[in-house]
Amino acid sequence: MKIEDQGFELSRAAGLQPVQRSGPVFSLYQSAGISPPRGPDQATVSAASQEIQRYAEALKALPDIRPERVAAAQARLNGQAPPVAMEDLAEAMFRLAELDQHG
């Protein structure tokens, strides 16, 4: 069901219309003989979530292109960087294959 009028949501968000405490959840309170919690709803953000948010903001602040990495890649492509030893390349390939198998 689509509700076109969002006046209820806006008025509730502005605190103009109290939220009615009824429904299946509140029936459980009544059947247990206890009253539902009163007062405004509260939410807190954990320390881990705050840390993740700080990391996300730091990540957004990083530039999309890092000139030093581009220069190093261009030097390798132009043959100015020392070539990778075949033994090192083979070892890296075998290690990656092991990681793929053991996942």
Residue pairs with C-beta under 8 A, 6 or more apart in sequence:
8 17
11 17
12 19
21 36
25 36
26 36
29 35
29 36
45 53
72 81
75 81
